[in-house]
Amino acid sequence: MENGNQKKVQIFVSEENLRALLLDVFSKTGMAQENAGMCADCMVQTNLWGIDSHGILRLPIYIKRIRNKVIKANPVIKKTGGNRAFELLDGDDGIGFLVGKRAMQRALELAEENNIGAVAVTRSNHFGAAALYAGMAADRGMIGIAMTNVGPNLVVPGGSKPITGNNPIAIGAPTAGAFPFLLDISMSAVSGGKLLLASKKKEKIPMDWATDSKGRFTDDPDKGFSGFLLPLGGHKGFGLSLAIDILCGVITGGAFQFGIRSMYKQPELPSLTGHMMIAINPGIAVGPEELKDRMAEFCSTLKASPMWDESREMLLPGELEHFKQLERQEHGIPVPDDLFHELSELGAELHADQTLEPIEA
């Protein structure tokens, strides 16, 4: 872990360079060019937002699982049930980006026909940041809700072992401003990816993020990742986690609780992850222009909220990510030194034509 004198090293790369490497690496696994491009776009967007715990940090495990043939590079995603406003898709063990995008796209199509659309997914994998899918709806002038279940990794208050996942949910809505309302939270104090990122940066973690494998509080990210995450808001995060698992697994006929496999601890097995995508067309209640006016009023009221520190201001969900994207598009995407070299080695191992090229920060 980092001590007080150890310097953190960050290498900056351009989004174009990073996208080119990801496209090349995914293609080298046999993934079709269109699919590889979609995965690359999702991962780069996540890092542009500053959600580094769910971006390129995950590439090595995705590639390992594709090479283990437990993630299909080119899944045949198909409808297996449902009609009208609610359908069920089989993800065919595809990478979560492809399955999640297909599911939300179908939910949006159903919402255009029925004012609301819901698509449940079985047999998928980790799909990155849930905001990617909720944002698809917001970009279309709709409300988007995206959620996914995770294998048990959360110790609930009073519990001695994990019994539920830190199942994330994202909600997106259009606004009249430069960015949509975009809330993305998991049901743990932080995601497991934050522990991995802290490990790459050689940083310690706060004591209320995770426990070791014996349930003892720890500031070591590696021990925390091998142990258990702590819940968001105690019993509140625990209850929401259960509700998300019901929606993503129990009612769909898919895997739930211990039926879901960990992509890190069980890299040789399909994850069997489930998703639920919901799109709502607000036009049934208010027209597009009235919605813009009402959302503008909603956001301006929040922005006008006084802060005890007058040099600061209220930030809306999605605002920090918007400005982080502008910053990184101008100055580059920071990559921890260890991760930079890991990605470079992975590209070389796969005989990728593209390489990561550092830029001046």
C-alpha positions in Angstrom: 0.0 0.0 0.0 1.0 3.6 -0.4 3.0 5.2 2.3 3.2 8.9 2.9 6.3 9.3 0.7 5.4 7.1 -2.2 4.4 9.0 -5.4 1.3 7.9 -7.3 2.1 7.6 -11.0 -0.5 8.4 -13.6 0.0 8.1 -17.4 -2.4 10.0 -19.7 -3.7 8.7 -23.0 -6.1 10.1 -25.5 -9.6 8.8 -25.9 -8.9 8.1 -29.5 -5.8 6.0 -28.7 -7.6 4.1 -26.0 -10.6 3.4 -28.2 -8.3 2.1 -31.0 -6.5 -0.2 -28.6 -9.8 -1.6 -27.1 -11.2 -2.1 -30.6 -8.1 -4.0 -31.7 -7.9 -6.1 -28.5 -11.6 -7.1 -28.7 -11.3 -7.9 -32.4 -8.3 -10.1 -31.7 -10.5 -12.4 -29.6 -12.7 -13.0 -32.6 -15.3 -10.4 -31.8 -17.1 -8.9 -34.8 -16.0 -5.4 -35.6 -19.4 -3.9 -34.8 -19.5 -5.7 -31.4 -15.9 -4.7 -30.6 -16.6 -1.1 -31.5 -19.6 -1.1 -29.1 -17.6 -2.6 -26.3 -14.8 -0.1 -26.9 -17.2 2.9 -26.9 -18.8 1.7 -23.6 -15.5 1.4 -21.8 -14.0 4.7 -23.1 -17.2 6.5 -22.2 -17.1 5.2 -18.7 -13.5 6.4 -18.2 -14.4 9.8 -19.7 -17.1 10.1 -17.1 -14.4 9.5 -14.4 -16.0 6.1 -13.4 -12.6 4.5 -13.6 -13.7 1.5 -11.4 -15.8 0.3 -14.3 -13.8 1.3 -17.4 -10.5 -0.1 -18.8 -9.6 -1.5 -15.4 -11.9 -4.4 -16.3 -10.4 -5.2 -19.7 -8.0 -8.0 -18.5 -10.8 -10.0 -16.8 -13.2 -9.6 -19.8 -10.5 -10.8 -22.2 -9.6 -13.7 -19.8 -13.2 -14.8 -19.7 -13.6 -14.5 -23.5 -10.5 -16.7 -23.9 -11.9 -19.1 -21.4 -15.0 -19.3 -23.6 -17.4 -18.4 -20.8 -18.1 -15.1 -22.4 -19.2 -15.4 -26.0 -17.6 -12.8 -28.3 -20.5 -12.8 -30.7 -23.6 -13.9 -28.7 -26.9 -14.7 -30.4 -29.3 -12.7 -28.2 -32.9 -13.7 -28.6 -36.3 -13.2 -27.2 -37.6 -16.1 -25.1 -40.9 -14.8 -23.7 -43.2 -11.9 -23.0 -45.3 -9.6 -25.2 -46.7 -6.1 -25.3 -44.7 -3.9 -22.9 -42.6 -6.7 -21.2 -40.2 -9.1 -22.9 -37.5 -11.5 -21.8 -34.2 -11.9 -23.6 -31.6 -14.7 -23.3 -28.1 -13.0 -23.4 -26.4 -16.2 -24.6 -23.5 -15.6 -22.2 -22.5 -12.5 -24.2 -20.4 -9.7 -22.8 -22.7 -7.4 -20.8 -22.1 -4.3 -23.0 -23.7 -6.0 -26.0 -26.5 -7.6 -24.0 -27.3 -4.5 -22.0 -27.4 -2.3 -25.1 -29.7 -4.7 -26.9 -32.0 -4.9 -23.9 -32.4 -1.2 -23.4 -32.8 -0.6 -27.1 -35.7 -3.0 -27.1 -37.2 -1.4 -24.0 -37.1 1.9 -25.8 -38.9 0.4 -28.8 -41.6 -1.0 -26.5 -41.9 2.4 -24.8 -42.5 4.1 -28.1 -45.4 1.7 -28.8 -46.8 1.3 -25.2 -45.5 4.4 -23.3 -43.5 2.0 -21.1 -41.2 -0.9 -21.9 -39.5 -3.4 -19.7 -36.9 -6.0 -20.8 -35.5 -8.6 -18.5 -32.3 -10.4 -19.3 -31.0 -13.8 -18.3 -27.5 -15.4 -19.0 -25.5 -12.2 -19.3 -22.3 -10.9 -17.8 -20.9 -7.8 -16.1 -22.2 -4.8 -18.1 -20.0 -2.0 -16.8 -21.6 1.2 -15.5 -25.4 1.0 -15.3 -25.5 4.7 -16.4 -24.6 3.6 -19.9 -28.0 2.2 -20.4 -30.1 4.7 -18.4 -28.4 7.3 -20.4 -29.6 5.8 -23.7 -33.1 6.5 -22.6 -32.4 10.1 -21.5 -30.8 10.7 -24.9 -34.1 9.7 -26.5 -36.1 12.0 -24.3 -37.3 9.1 -22.1 -36.8 8.0 -18.5 -34.4 5.0 -18.2 -33.9 2.6 -15.4 -31.2 0.0 -15.6 -30.2 -2.5 -13.0 -28.3 -5.8 -12.6 -27.7 -8.5 -10.0 -24.4 -9.6 -8.7 -23.3 -12.7 -6.8 -23.3 -12.3 -3.0 -20.5 -9.9 -2.0 -22.2 -7.8 0.7 -22.2 -8.4 4.4 -25.4 -7.0 5.9 -25.6 -5.5 9.4 -25.2 -8.3 11.9 -24.3 -10.9 9.2 -21.3 -13.2 9.3 -21.1 -13.9 5.5 -22.3 -12.3 2.3 -25.9 -13.1 1.4 -26.7 -10.6 -1.4 -24.9 -8.6 -4.1 -24.2 -4.9 -4.2 -26.7 -4.8 -7.1 -26.4 -1.4 -8.9 -29.2 0.7 -10.3 -29.1 3.7 -12.6 -31.9 6.2 -13.4 -31.7 8.7 -16.3 -33.9 11.5 -17.4 -33.6 14.2 -20.0 -33.0 17.8 -19.0 -33.0 21.1 -20.8 -29.3 21.5 -20.0 -26.0 20.3 -21.3 -26.2 16.9 -19.6 -29.0 14.5 -18.5 -30.0 13.7 -15.0 -28.0 10.4 -14.5 -27.9 8.7 -11.1 -25.8 5.5 -10.8 -25.4 3.8 -7.5 -24.6 0.4 -6.1 -25.9 -1.0 -2.8 -22.5 -1.2 -1.2 -20.6 1.7 0.3 -18.4 1.5 -2.9 -18.2 -0.9 -5.8 -15.6 -3.7 -5.9 -14.0 -1.8 -8.7 -13.0 1.0 -6.4 -11.0 -1.5 -4.4 -9.3 -2.8 -7.5 -8.5 0.8 -8.6 -7.1 1.6 -5.1 -4.9 -1.5 -5.4 -3.6 -0.4 -8.8 -2.8 3.1 -7.3 -1.2 1.5 -4.2 -3.6 3.4 -2.0 -5.3 2.5 1.3 -9.1 2.5 1.5 -11.4 4.0 4.2 -12.3 1.5 7.0 -16.0 1.6 6.2 -15.7 0.3 2.7 -15.0 -3.4 3.2 -13.9 -6.2 5.6 -11.4 -8.9 5.1 -12.4 -12.6 4.6 -13.0 -12.9 8.4 -15.3 -9.9 8.6 -12.8 -7.6 10.2 -12.6 -4.0 9.0 -9.7 -3.3 6.8 -7.9 -0.4 4.9 -6.2 -2.8 2.6 -8.0 -2.9 -0.8 -6.6 -6.4 -1.7 -7.9 -7.8 1.6 -11.2 -6.0 1.1 -11.6 -7.3 -2.4 -10.9 -10.9 -1.2 -13.3 -10.3 1.7 -16.7 -8.6 1.8 -18.2 -5.2 0.8 -20.1 -3.2 3.4 -23.7 -2.0 2.6 -24.8 1.5 1.6 -27.0 2.9 4.3 -27.2 -0.2 6.4 -30.6 -2.0 6.2 -31.7 0.4 3.4 -29.0 -0.7 1.0 -29.6 -4.3 2.0 -33.3 -4.0 1.2 -32.8 -2.4 -2.1 -30.2 -5.0 -3.0 -32.8 -7.7 -2.4 -35.4 -5.9 -4.5 -33.0 -5.6 -7.4 -32.2 -9.3 -7.3 -35.9 -10.1 -7.3 -36.4 -8.0 -10.5 -33.2 -9.2 -12.2 -33.2 -12.8 -11.3 -36.1 -14.3 -9.2 -39.0 -13.2 -11.5 -37.2 -13.8 -14.7 -36.4 -17.4 -14.3 -32.7 -16.5 -14.3 -30.0 -16.9 -11.7 -30.1 -15.1 -8.3 -28.2 -15.0 -5.0 -25.6 -17.8 -5.0 -26.6 -18.9 -8.5 -24.6 -16.0 -9.9 -20.9 -16.6 -10.4 -18.1 -14.1 -9.7 -16.1 -13.1 -12.8 -12.9 -12.8 -10.7 -13.3 -15.7 -8.3 -14.8 -18.1 -10.9 -13.3 -16.9 -14.2 -13.8 -20.4 -15.8 -17.6 -20.3 -15.3 -20.4 -18.3 -17.0 -21.7 -15.5 -14.7 -25.4 -16.0 -15.5 -25.9 -12.4 -14.6 -29.4 -10.9 -15.0 -30.5 -7.4 -15.9 -33.7 -5.4 -16.0 -34.1 -2.4 -18.3 -37.1 -0.1 -18.1 -38.0 2.8 -20.4 -40.8 5.2 -19.7 -42.1 7.7 -22.3 -43.1 10.8 -20.3 -45.1 12.1 -23.3 -48.2 10.3 -21.9 -48.3 12.9 -19.1 -46.5 16.0 -20.5 -45.2 16.9 -24.0 -41.5 17.2 -24.8 -41.4 21.0 -24.5 -43.3 21.0 -21.2 -41.0 18.3 -19.9 -38.0 20.5 -20.7 -39.5 23.4 -18.9 -40.4 21.4 -15.8 -37.0 19.7 -15.7 -35.3 23.1 -16.1 -37.3 24.4 -13.1 -36.5 21.3 -11.1 -32.7 21.6 -11.9 -32.5 25.4 -11.3 -34.2 25.0 -7.9 -31.6 22.4 -6.9 -28.7 24.5 -8.3 -29.9 27.6 -6.3 -29.8 25.7 -3.0 -27.5 27.5 -0.6 -24.3 25.9 0.6 -22.7 26.6 3.9 -19.4 27.0 2.0 -20.4 29.8 -0.5 -17.5 28.9 -2.8 -19.2 25.5 -3.6 -22.4 24.7 -5.4 -25.0 21.9 -5.5 -24.1 19.3 -8.1 -26.8 17.3 -10.0 -26.5 13.6 -10.7 -24.6 13.5 -14.0 -23.0 16.9 -13.7 -19.7 15.8 -12.2 -19.4 13.2 -15.0 -20.2 15.8 -17.7 -17.5 18.1 -16.6 -15.0 15.3 -16.0 -15.7 14.2 -19.6 -14.9 17.7 -21.0 -11.7 17.8 -18.9 -10.5 14.4 -20.1 -11.3 15.0 -23.7 -9.0 18.0 -23.5 -6.2 16.7 -21.3 -6.4 12.9 -21.7 -7.6 9.9 -19.6 -5.4 9.1 -16.6 -4.3 5.5 -16.3 -2.4 4.2 -13.2 1.1 3.1 -14.1 0.5 -0.6 -13.2 -2.7 -0.7 -15.3 -1.0 1.0 -18.3 1.7 -1.7 -18.4 -0.9 -4.4 -17.8 -2.9 -3.2 -20.8 0.2 -2.8 -22.9 1.3 -6.4 -22.1 -2.2 -7.7 -22.9 -2.2 -6.0 -26.3 1.3 -7.4 -27.1 0.1 -10.9 -26.0 -2.8 -10.7 -28.4 -0.6 -9.3 -31.2 -2.6 -6.1 -31.3 -1.5 -3.6 -33.9 -2.4 -0.7 -31.7 -0.4 0.3 -28.6 -1.1 2.8 -25.8 0.8 6.1 -26.4 1.3 8.4 -23.4 0.5 12.1 -23.9 1.5 15.1 -21.9 -1.0 15.8 -19.1 
